[in-house]
Amino acid sequence: MNISDSLKIMLAEQVFKRTPNGRPITDFAIETIKASMEDKKNYDQNIMECANCGLIVSSLLVESGCPNCGLRQKINSSIKGE
């Protein structure tokens, strides 16, 4: 799944300040979600889903781990529906 396909999910994360799994989202993660949504030239890039908290965000912004919970492993791009 790419960024353009998941804009509604990221918008919901931003508005409700919750991951799709219902976990709370930090202010830093909200800023990361905003950056993912504003980077229109990279809408064709894959998204990543954190195996711990479920945060969905651009794959370009998770090199150092999940921006929400800090998980450094098991950040994957296999999202349901792919």
C-alpha positions in Angstrom: 0.0 0.0 0.0 1.3 3.5 -0.8 0.9 6.8 0.9 -1.9 8.0 -1.5 -3.9 4.9 -0.7 -3.6 5.5 3.1 -4.3 9.2 3.4 -7.7 8.6 5.0 -6.1 6.4 7.6 -3.4 8.9 8.4 -6.0 11.7 8.6 -8.0 9.7 11.1 -4.8 9.0 13.1 -4.1 12.7 13.2 -7.6 13.8 14.1 -8.3 11.1 16.8 -4.7 11.0 18.0 -5.0 7.2 18.0 -3.5 4.4 15.8 -5.8 2.1 14.0 -5.2 -0.3 16.9 -6.5 2.3 19.3 -3.1 3.2 20.9 -2.5 6.9 21.7 -0.2 8.9 19.4 2.5 11.2 20.6 3.0 14.8 19.4 6.1 13.8 17.5 4.2 11.0 15.7 1.5 13.5 14.8 4.1 15.8 13.2 5.5 12.7 11.3 2.0 11.9 10.0 1.6 15.5 8.9 4.9 15.4 7.1 3.9 12.2 5.3 0.6 13.7 4.1 2.2 17.0 3.0 5.0 15.3 0.9 2.9 15.0 -2.2 5.8 14.2 -4.5 6.3 10.9 -2.6 2.7 9.7 -2.5 3.9 6.6 -4.5 6.2 5.5 -1.7 5.2 2.6 0.6 3.8 3.0 4.0 4.9 1.2 7.1 2.9 -0.2 10.0 4.5 -0.6 13.4 4.1 -4.1 14.7 3.8 -2.8 18.3 1.5 0.2 18.2 0.1 0.0 14.7 1.0 3.5 13.6 0.8 3.9 9.8 3.2 6.4 8.3 5.5 6.9 5.3 8.3 4.4 4.9 10.7 7.3 4.3 10.3 8.5 7.9 10.9 5.4 10.0 14.7 4.7 9.5 15.4 5.1 13.2 12.2 3.2 14.3 8.6 4.0 15.0 8.1 7.7 15.7 5.3 6.8 18.1 6.5 4.0 20.4 10.2 3.8 19.4 10.1 0.2 18.2 13.2 -0.4 16.1 12.3 -3.9 14.9 9.4 -5.4 13.1 8.3 -2.2 11.3 6.8 -3.8 8.2 5.3 -2.7 5.0 2.9 -5.7 4.7 -0.4 -3.9 5.3 -3.7 -5.8 5.0 -5.2 -5.3 1.5 -1.9 -5.3 -0.3 
